[in-house]
Amino acid sequence: RIFFCFFLLHCFVALDRAIAQDLPLLDILLPGEDWQLVGEGYRFTEAPAADADGNVYFSDVPASKIYKVDAVTGKISDFVGDSGNTSGLFLGPGGALYATQSGKQLITRYDAEGKATIVAEEVPGNDLVVARDGGVYCTDSGKGSVIYVSPSGEKRVVAEGIEEEDQERALI
């Protein structure tokens, strides 16, 4: 029940983000073009997130970096050099990039230049979703729970007892 209720809540919260972040492949790929390798040599990539301009951000968790793939040139650049082993990224209100720094147990918000602002401390988050008002929902894989961080920084557990096999889907 908790999982299903949270699932519905997430659907309503993320509906407007889904349109921007989950474009159909046919709207992105060029007809007759094959996939192209953009980069290689990463250890464990995770958390792809695309902004309104089509730039794609992703993390390499063990390297503790966040990268940006430029939408126009396709070139990859370092966006954040020490990302605290970021495992989750999400574009929030105003285009800010939110991250769960699992290595530092922080939720961080980055501006367009990669300058960090700490949203919450002592949050062992893995994946996250950001609501329109800037509230953040994140999974705590170790405890099988979902934590909500309000825009003012207050934290509370909003779902518990999520089985390990369902944790990946807890925020979907």
N, C-alpha and C positions, 0 to 999 in steps of 0.2 A: 504494500500500500504506500509506504513512504516513498519508495522508488518511483512508483507510478505518479504520485502527486508531484514529486520533484520534477519528473519528466514533463508533465503538463506545464508546470510553472516555467521551466526552462524554455519550452516551446513558445510561450507568450513573450517572455523576456527577450529571447533571441530572434524573434520573427523578423524584426526590421533589420537586424544584422545579417540574417541569412541571405537576404536579397543582395546585399553588397559583397558578402564574402563567399557565397556559394553559387557563383555564376555557372550556368551549364557549360560543359566543355565546348560545345559548338559555338558559344559566344566568345571563347578565348582562342581556340585553335584555328589555324588557317586551313581552309579546305585543301586537301592534297599534300599538306606538309606533315612530315614525321616529327616525332618527339625529338628534342635536341638536348644533349647533355649540357647543363649550365655550369656545373662544378663537380669536383670529386676530391677525394682524400679526407673526407670528414669521418669522424669516428662513430657518432650516433646522432643523426639529425632528427629533430622533432619540432612540433609546434608551428607549422606553417600558418601564416596569417597575411592577408593581402589588404592593402589600404585602398582608398578610393581612387588613387591614381594608378593602381595596378602594380605597385611595388610589392614584392613579397619578402617577408621577414621569416627567418627560421633560426633555430638554435642548434648548436652542437654541444650537447650536455656535458660530456667529459672535458671538452676543450674550454668550457665556460665562456662561450662567445655567442653573440647574436649577429647574424649576417643579414644584409639587405641585398636583394636582387633588383636592380634598377629596371623599371618597366620599359624604358625606351631603349637602353643599350644592352640589356641582358647581363651586364657586368655585376659581379658580386663584390661587395665591400664589407668591411667590418663595421657594424653599427654600434655594438657595445663590446669592449675588450674584455671586461671581467663581469660576466653576467650572473655570477653566483650559481652556476650550474642550472640555468633556466630550463625548465621542462614544459612550460606552458606559456603561450602567447595569445593575445586577443586584442583586436582594435576596439577601443572604447569611444566614448563621447569626444567629439572634436578631433578624432583621428589619433588620439594618444595610444601608444602601444603599452599594454599592460603585460606584466610577466610574473610568473611564480618562480622565485629564486629558491629552489629546493635546497641548495647547498648552504644558503644563509638564512633560510626560513623567513623570507620577506616576500611581500607583494610590492612590486615597483611599477611606476608609471613613467614612461619615457616620452619626451617631446620629440619633435621632428629632427633635432640635432643629436639625439641620444642622451640628453641630460636626464638623469634619474631623479625621481621624487619617491620617497618611501610612502606607500599607502598603508601598510600594516606590517608589524613585526611579530615574530614568534608564530608564524603561520606555516606549517609544514605542507604547503600546497604542492600539487602535481599539475593538474589541468585547471583551467579557469574560464569563466564566462563573465562578461561585464554588462550590467544593465544600463539602460539609457541614463539613469541618474548617477552613474558612477559606482553603484554598489557592485561588489565582486562576490561571486560564488566560486569556491575552489574545492577540489577534492583533496582529502587527506588519506592517501592510500594506506598508510600504516594503521590507521584506526578505522578505516572503512566508513568515513563520514564526509559530509559536505559542510563547509564553513562559509558563512556569509559575513562579509565585511561591509559595513554601511559606508556611505560617502564621508561620514564624520570619523571613520576608523574603528567603530565599535564592532567587536567580533562575537559571533554566536554560532553554535552548531545547529544546523537546520535539518539534517538527516543523519541517521546513524544506522549501523548494522548492515551496511552495503557489503554484500559478499564479494570476495576478490574477483570473481569472474564478471561481476557487474560493474566494477569500479570504472572501467574504461567507458562505459555507457552512462555513467551517473549524470553527466552534464550534457548529454545529447538530447 
